[in-house]
Amino acid sequence: MQEIQPPPVPSSDDKLWIILSHVSLLLGVGVILPLVVYLVKKDSSAVVAEHAKEALNFHISIYIYAAVCVILVFVIIGFFLLIALSLASLVLAIIACVKASEGTLFRYPMTLRLVK
């Protein structure tokens, strides 16, 4: 019978990078911070790299959805979709930060998994 290993507990430094990756969209740096964190930490910390990759995929997806909403502004529905998208991204980023501080990976719903 195989023994299941618990996931590694991230250090406080790793938790900081994880949380910054998730809230980078709210801080105004969007895709840049999770991308840099992923590229820097992918060899040294698998946990941080996984969180950064998830945040990067989420932020890319939000930009794609926002572009579609901007096009739909000409049909009026885009205004309401942009409001809903911004509220959803705010709430989901907060949930991801809380889960990350607890040491678990949060999988964002409706995220395109472009970075593997």
TADA-V793316 format. One line per field, one symbol per residue. psi: psi as a letter, one per 30 degrees, with the letter a starting at -180 (. if undefined). A space follows every 50 residues. Layout:
BEGIN
psi->???
END
This chain:
BEGIN
psi->kkkkklkkkkleeeeeeeeeeegeeffgfcfeeeeeeeeeffffjeeeee eeeeeeeeeeeeeeeeeeeeefefgefeeeeeeeeeeeeeeeeeeeeeee ffglkkjklhkkiej.
END
